[in-house]
């Protein structure tokens, strides 16, 4: 069914770079044989999943949305992919992304644009926009995205699905083509909060071969997911988020907060006086990391980058050592400030993005990235878990995302709050016919 839906819809959406048709059919037959032999691998057995085309996949090309890797076929799987395969998934193919994951429009110069299923003339968000578009139209049951400045949560918000960025170090990024060694996170994109918990539990856990992985027990994310929010305290930031969100977005998120209050949560205002330091600090570290990773390509084949990505890489290359050192020092302080704030609340509540999906044409990709990441980047810089879930639609019928963030290693609590809202609101997350 998933392959048939891809064949029907993807010519309009451009969600996939590679559809692994024969591979998926063979894998599905293998999963059926396992069930016949009474080997059930668990809740993901036989589930059709697509992977953002940054995840290395043995025998299936991995392009990073770039001209450089157009014919790249890895010999082994990225660690999260290996874990998903151990859980019994069927891999459908590789979803499109902003080139090298360095942007939010998904207007890819090498593989074409991804279109928002709620309005084909609007962007899906990025960089994991192909995954979000595929999920929102029922082409897959789940996907893995990556999130460096918001690249899971932004497309989740703009396409009306669920996107979870776990705590930094919770999920291995070994075998995932990097954008920023410092800020990259791997995580699930799904249509429901419960599905996000199931996928997280499959991919989370220590990886001794990944230097960024942290040796902490992996959670049982489903254990308390239905426990509700009675007695919890949720913080609404006084600065930045609601003041800079478009009116319609802010109203929908405040309505969502009152739904959680009615379900038993206590709402309090919290102050984040340091929040304006995030943007430049994040941009400096991300740009320097990306320029370092692409240094040889910039020196020898700069013309093979798309124009917006090349512009951002050149900015990163121009950063000085003292600038990067200062940014890393500020990041350490902001990490402490965020953790101290989260001692007083169970979760923060705010919009995921300041606007709903903007038009595809007429967008300056660099400016769009700065605006759309402004609400998500603080949680990459500080490494705490954050999730986007649907919380309604604008008058134009465009989805809006509610973002929640919590203390490090508390994904279970975060999913519990998200599920409590989802249960009360029941927003649709599949577009029948884009």
C-alpha positions as CSV (number, residue, x, y, z in Angstrom):
1,X,0.0,0.0,0.0
2,X,2.8,2.4,0.9
3,X,4.6,1.9,-2.5
4,X,1.3,2.3,-4.3
5,X,0.7,5.6,-2.5
6,X,4.2,6.8,-3.3
7,X,3.6,6.0,-7.0
8,X,0.3,7.9,-6.9
9,X,1.3,11.0,-5.0
10,X,5.0,11.6,-5.1
11,X,5.1,13.0,-8.7
12,X,3.4,16.1,-7.2
13,X,5.2,16.2,-3.9
14,X,8.8,15.2,-4.6
15,X,9.1,13.7,-1.1
16,X,11.5,10.9,-2.2
17,X,15.0,11.0,-3.8
18,X,15.2,7.2,-4.0
19,X,12.3,4.7,-3.8
20,X,13.8,1.3,-2.9
21,X,10.9,-0.6,-4.5
22,X,12.5,-4.0,-5.0
23,X,14.5,-3.7,-1.8
24,X,11.3,-3.0,0.2
25,X,9.3,-5.8,-1.4
26,X,12.0,-8.3,-0.6
27,X,12.3,-7.1,3.0
28,X,8.6,-7.3,3.4
29,X,8.6,-10.9,2.2
30,X,11.3,-11.6,4.7
31,X,9.3,-10.1,7.6
32,X,6.3,-12.2,6.6
33,X,8.4,-15.4,6.7
34,X,9.6,-14.4,10.1
35,X,6.1,-14.2,11.4
36,X,5.2,-17.5,9.8
37,X,8.1,-18.9,11.8
38,X,6.7,-17.3,14.9
39,X,9.5,-14.7,15.1
40,X,7.9,-11.4,16.0
41,X,10.4,-8.6,16.5
42,X,8.0,-6.2,18.2
43,X,5.7,-3.2,17.4
44,X,7.8,-2.2,14.4
45,X,7.8,-5.6,12.7
46,X,6.8,-5.1,9.1
47,X,6.2,-1.4,9.5
48,X,7.0,0.7,6.4
49,X,9.5,3.4,7.2
50,X,11.3,6.0,5.1
51,X,14.7,7.5,6.0
52,X,15.9,11.0,5.4
53,X,18.7,10.8,2.8
54,X,21.4,11.6,5.3
55,X,21.3,8.1,6.9
56,X,23.7,5.7,5.3
57,X,21.9,2.6,4.1
58,X,23.7,-0.6,2.9
59,X,23.1,-1.2,-0.8
60,X,20.8,1.9,-1.2
61,X,22.2,5.2,-2.3
62,X,22.6,8.0,0.2
63,X,23.0,11.4,-1.5
64,X,22.6,14.0,1.3
65,X,20.6,15.9,-1.4
66,X,23.9,16.8,-3.0
67,X,25.5,16.6,-6.4
68,X,28.7,15.3,-4.8
69,X,27.0,12.0,-3.5
70,X,24.5,11.5,-6.3
71,X,25.8,7.9,-6.9
72,X,27.0,7.1,-3.4
73,X,26.0,3.6,-2.2
74,X,27.2,2.9,1.3
75,X,28.4,-0.6,2.4
76,X,26.8,-0.4,5.8
77,X,23.9,1.1,7.7
78,X,24.0,4.0,10.0
79,X,23.6,2.9,13.6
80,X,19.9,4.1,14.0
81,X,19.1,2.3,10.7
82,X,20.7,-0.9,12.0
83,X,18.6,-0.7,15.1
84,X,15.4,-0.1,13.2
85,X,16.2,-3.1,11.0
86,X,16.8,-5.2,14.1
87,X,13.3,-4.1,15.2
88,X,11.8,-5.5,11.9
89,X,11.0,-2.4,9.8
90,X,10.6,-2.4,6.0
91,X,12.7,0.4,4.5
92,X,10.8,2.1,1.7
93,X,13.5,4.5,0.5
94,X,15.2,7.8,1.1
95,X,13.4,11.1,1.5
96,X,14.4,14.4,0.1
97,X,16.0,17.2,2.1
98,X,17.5,20.6,1.8
99,X,21.0,20.1,0.2
100,X,23.4,18.8,2.9
101,X,20.6,19.5,5.4
102,X,21.7,23.1,5.5
103,X,18.4,25.0,5.0
104,X,14.6,24.9,5.6
105,X,13.0,25.4,2.2
106,X,13.7,21.9,0.7
107,X,14.0,23.7,-2.6
108,X,16.8,21.3,-3.7
109,X,18.7,22.4,-6.9
110,X,19.8,18.8,-7.6
111,X,16.7,16.8,-7.0
112,X,13.9,19.3,-7.2
113,X,11.6,20.9,-4.6
114,X,9.6,19.2,-1.9
115,X,6.1,20.6,-1.8
116,X,3.9,21.1,1.2
117,X,0.9,18.6,1.0
118,X,-1.5,21.2,2.5
119,X,-0.6,23.7,-0.3
120,X,1.7,22.7,-3.1
121,X,2.9,26.2,-3.6
122,X,4.3,26.4,-0.1
123,X,7.4,24.9,1.5
124,X,7.2,21.8,3.7
125,X,9.9,23.1,6.1
126,X,13.3,21.5,6.4
127,X,15.7,20.1,6.2
128,X,13.6,16.9,6.8
129,X,10.8,18.1,4.6
130,X,10.6,15.0,2.4
131,X,10.0,12.9,5.5
132,X,7.3,15.3,6.7
133,X,5.5,15.4,3.4
134,X,5.6,11.6,3.1
135,X,4.2,11.1,6.5
136,X,1.5,13.8,6.1
137,X,0.2,12.0,3.0
138,X,0.4,8.4,4.3
139,X,3.3,7.3,2.1
140,X,5.1,5.9,5.2
141,X,4.2,5.1,8.8
142,X,7.3,6.8,10.3
143,X,10.6,8.3,9.3
144,X,13.9,9.3,10.8
145,X,14.9,12.9,10.5
146,X,17.9,14.9,11.7
147,X,17.7,18.2,13.7
148,X,20.6,20.7,13.9
149,X,18.6,23.9,14.3
150,X,15.1,22.6,14.0
151,X,15.1,20.3,11.0
152,X,12.8,17.7,12.5
153,X,10.5,20.1,14.3
154,X,10.1,22.8,11.6
155,X,8.8,20.4,8.9
156,X,6.7,18.7,11.6
157,X,5.1,22.0,12.4
158,X,4.6,23.1,8.8
159,X,3.2,19.7,7.6
160,X,1.0,18.9,10.7
161,X,2.9,15.8,12.0
162,X,4.9,14.9,15.1
163,X,8.6,15.4,15.3
164,X,10.9,14.6,18.3
165,X,14.4,15.9,18.9
166,X,15.8,13.8,21.7
167,X,18.4,14.9,24.2
168,X,21.9,15.3,22.7
169,X,23.6,11.9,22.9
170,X,20.5,9.9,23.4
171,X,20.5,8.5,19.8
172,X,23.7,7.6,17.9
173,X,24.5,9.7,14.9
174,X,27.2,7.3,13.6
175,X,26.7,6.8,9.9
176,X,24.5,9.9,9.6
177,X,26.2,12.4,7.3
178,X,26.9,15.5,9.5
179,X,25.9,19.1,9.2
180,X,27.4,20.1,12.6
181,X,29.3,17.7,14.8
182,X,28.3,19.8,17.8
183,X,24.6,20.3,17.2
184,X,23.3,17.4,15.2
185,X,20.5,15.2,16.6
186,X,18.8,12.1,15.1
187,X,15.2,11.4,16.0
188,X,11.7,10.2,14.9
189,X,9.1,11.8,12.8
190,X,5.6,10.1,13.0
191,X,1.9,10.9,12.8
192,X,1.2,10.2,16.5
193,X,3.0,10.8,19.8
194,X,2.8,7.1,20.7
195,X,4.5,6.1,17.4
196,X,7.2,8.6,18.1
197,X,7.8,6.9,21.5
198,X,7.9,3.5,19.8
199,X,10.5,4.6,17.3
200,X,12.6,6.4,19.9
201,X,12.8,3.3,22.0
202,X,14.0,1.3,19.0
203,X,16.8,3.7,18.1
204,X,17.9,5.1,21.5
205,X,20.8,3.8,23.6
206,X,24.5,4.0,24.0
207,X,26.8,3.5,21.0
208,X,30.4,3.0,22.1
209,X,31.6,3.7,18.6
210,X,30.0,7.1,18.5
211,X,32.0,9.7,20.5
212,X,28.9,11.9,20.9
213,X,26.8,9.1,22.4
214,X,26.2,9.3,26.1
215,X,26.1,6.1,28.3
216,X,22.7,6.4,30.0
217,X,20.0,3.8,30.3
218,X,17.5,4.0,27.3
219,X,14.0,4.8,28.5
220,X,10.7,2.9,28.2
221,X,9.0,5.8,26.6
222,X,5.6,4.1,26.7
223,X,5.6,3.3,30.4
224,X,3.8,6.5,31.5
225,X,2.7,8.0,28.2
226,X,-1.0,7.9,29.1
227,X,-0.6,9.2,32.7
228,X,-1.7,12.7,31.8
229,X,-0.6,16.1,33.1
230,X,-2.5,16.5,36.3
231,X,-0.1,18.1,38.8
232,X,2.5,19.1,36.2
233,X,3.8,22.6,35.8
234,X,4.2,24.0,32.3
235,X,6.2,27.2,31.6
236,X,5.2,29.8,29.0
237,X,8.2,31.9,28.1
238,X,7.7,35.6,28.7
239,X,10.3,36.6,26.1
240,X,10.9,35.9,22.4
241,X,8.4,33.2,21.4
242,X,4.9,34.6,21.7
243,X,6.0,38.1,21.1
244,X,7.6,37.2,17.7
245,X,5.0,34.7,16.5
246,X,2.3,35.8,14.0
247,X,-0.9,36.5,15.7
248,X,-2.8,33.5,14.4
249,X,0.0,31.1,15.5
250,X,0.3,32.6,18.9
251,X,-3.5,32.4,19.5
252,X,-3.6,28.7,18.5
253,X,-0.7,27.8,20.8
254,X,-2.2,29.7,23.7
255,X,-5.5,27.8,23.1
256,X,-3.5,24.6,23.3
257,X,-2.0,25.7,26.6
258,X,-5.5,26.1,28.0
259,X,-6.4,22.6,26.9
260,X,-3.5,21.3,28.9
261,X,-4.5,23.5,31.8
262,X,-8.0,22.0,31.7
263,X,-6.5,18.6,31.7
264,X,-4.8,19.4,35.1
265,X,-1.6,21.2,34.3
266,X,-0.6,24.4,36.0
267,X,0.6,27.2,33.7
268,X,3.2,29.7,34.8
269,X,5.2,32.4,33.0
270,X,8.9,31.9,32.9
271,X,11.7,34.3,32.0
272,X,14.5,33.5,29.5
273,X,16.5,36.8,29.5
274,X,19.4,35.1,27.7
275,X,17.4,33.9,24.8
276,X,18.5,36.5,22.3
277,X,22.1,35.2,22.6
278,X,21.1,32.0,21.0
279,X,20.8,33.0,17.3
280,X,24.4,34.3,16.8
281,X,25.9,31.6,19.0
282,X,24.1,28.9,17.1
283,X,25.0,30.3,13.7
284,X,28.6,30.7,14.6
285,X,29.1,27.1,15.8
286,X,26.9,25.5,13.0
287,X,28.6,27.6,10.3
288,X,32.1,26.7,11.5
289,X,31.4,23.0,11.8
290,X,29.8,22.8,8.4
291,X,32.6,24.7,6.7
292,X,35.2,22.4,8.4
293,X,33.3,19.3,7.2
294,X,33.1,20.7,3.6
295,X,36.5,22.3,3.5
296,X,37.9,20.3,0.6
297,X,34.7,20.5,-1.4
298,X,34.7,24.3,-1.0
299,X,38.3,24.5,-2.2
300,X,37.9,22.2,-5.2
301,X,34.3,22.1,-6.3
302,X,32.5,25.1,-4.8
303,X,30.4,25.5,-8.0
304,X,28.7,22.1,-7.3
305,X,26.9,23.5,-4.2
306,X,23.6,25.2,-4.5
307,X,23.8,28.9,-4.2
308,X,22.2,29.3,-0.8
309,X,24.2,26.5,0.8
310,X,27.5,27.8,-0.7
311,X,26.7,31.2,0.7
312,X,26.2,29.8,4.2
313,X,29.3,27.7,4.0
314,X,31.4,30.7,2.9
315,X,30.0,32.6,5.9
316,X,31.0,29.7,8.2
317,X,34.5,29.6,6.6
318,X,34.9,33.3,7.4
319,X,34.4,32.8,11.1
320,X,37.5,33.4,13.1
321,X,39.0,31.2,15.8
322,X,38.2,33.7,18.6
323,X,34.6,34.0,17.4
324,X,34.1,30.2,17.5
325,X,35.8,29.9,20.8
326,X,33.6,32.6,22.3
327,X,30.5,31.0,20.9
328,X,31.4,27.7,22.5
329,X,31.9,29.4,25.8
330,X,28.5,31.1,25.5
331,X,26.9,27.7,24.6
332,X,28.2,26.2,27.9
333,X,26.7,29.0,29.9
334,X,23.3,28.8,28.0
335,X,23.3,25.1,28.5
336,X,23.5,25.8,32.3
337,X,20.8,28.5,32.1
338,X,18.4,26.2,30.3
339,X,18.9,23.4,32.8
340,X,18.4,25.7,35.7
341,X,15.1,27.0,34.1
342,X,13.9,23.5,33.6
343,X,14.4,22.7,37.3
344,X,11.2,24.7,38.0
345,X,8.9,23.4,35.4
346,X,8.1,20.0,33.9
347,X,8.1,21.4,30.4
348,X,8.2,24.6,28.4
349,X,5.3,25.3,26.0
350,X,5.6,27.7,22.9
351,X,5.1,27.8,19.2
352,X,7.4,25.6,17.1
353,X,7.7,28.2,14.3
354,X,6.7,31.9,14.3
355,X,4.7,31.4,11.1
356,X,2.8,28.7,9.2
357,X,4.3,27.4,5.9
358,X,5.4,30.4,3.7
359,X,5.1,30.3,-0.2
360,X,7.9,28.4,-2.0
361,X,8.6,31.1,-4.6
362,X,10.1,34.4,-3.6
363,X,11.8,33.0,-0.5
364,X,15.4,33.9,0.3
365,X,16.5,30.5,1.7
366,X,19.1,32.0,4.1
367,X,16.6,34.5,5.5
368,X,13.9,31.8,5.7
369,X,16.3,29.6,7.7
370,X,17.0,32.4,10.2
371,X,13.3,33.1,10.8
372,X,12.0,29.5,10.9
373,X,14.8,28.2,13.2
374,X,14.5,31.1,15.7
375,X,12.1,29.1,18.0
376,X,13.7,25.7,17.6
377,X,17.5,26.5,17.7
378,X,17.6,27.2,21.4
379,X,17.0,23.5,22.1
380,X,19.7,22.3,19.8
381,X,22.3,24.7,21.3
382,X,21.5,23.5,24.8
383,X,20.8,19.9,23.9
384,X,17.5,19.4,25.7
385,X,14.7,17.3,24.2
386,X,11.9,19.0,22.3
387,X,8.9,17.9,20.3
388,X,6.5,19.5,17.9
389,X,2.9,18.3,17.7
390,X,0.0,19.7,15.6
391,X,-2.2,22.2,17.5
392,X,-4.6,23.4,14.8
393,X,-4.9,25.2,11.5
394,X,-4.8,28.8,10.3
395,X,-7.7,30.3,8.4
396,X,-5.9,29.3,5.2
397,X,-5.9,25.7,6.3
398,X,-2.2,25.5,7.2
399,X,-1.0,23.5,10.2
400,X,0.5,25.1,13.2
401,X,2.9,23.3,15.6
402,X,3.0,23.3,19.4
403,X,6.5,22.9,20.7
404,X,7.3,21.4,24.1
405,X,10.8,21.1,25.7
406,X,11.9,19.5,28.9
407,X,15.0,18.8,31.0
408,X,17.8,16.5,29.6
409,X,17.0,12.8,29.5
410,X,13.3,13.3,30.2
411,X,11.8,12.3,26.9
412,X,9.3,10.1,28.7
413,X,7.9,13.2,30.5
414,X,7.9,15.2,27.3
415,X,6.0,12.5,25.4
416,X,3.5,12.2,28.3
417,X,2.7,15.9,28.0
418,X,2.5,15.7,24.2
419,X,0.2,12.7,24.4
420,X,-2.1,14.4,26.9
421,X,-2.6,17.3,24.5
422,X,-3.0,15.0,21.5
423,X,-5.6,12.9,23.3
424,X,-7.7,16.0,24.1
425,X,-7.3,17.7,20.7
426,X,-7.3,14.8,18.1
427,X,-6.1,16.8,15.2
428,X,-6.0,15.0,11.8
429,X,-2.4,14.2,10.6
430,X,-3.0,12.7,7.1
431,X,-3.8,14.7,4.0
432,X,-6.1,12.5,1.9
433,X,-5.4,14.1,-1.4
434,X,-2.8,16.9,-1.7
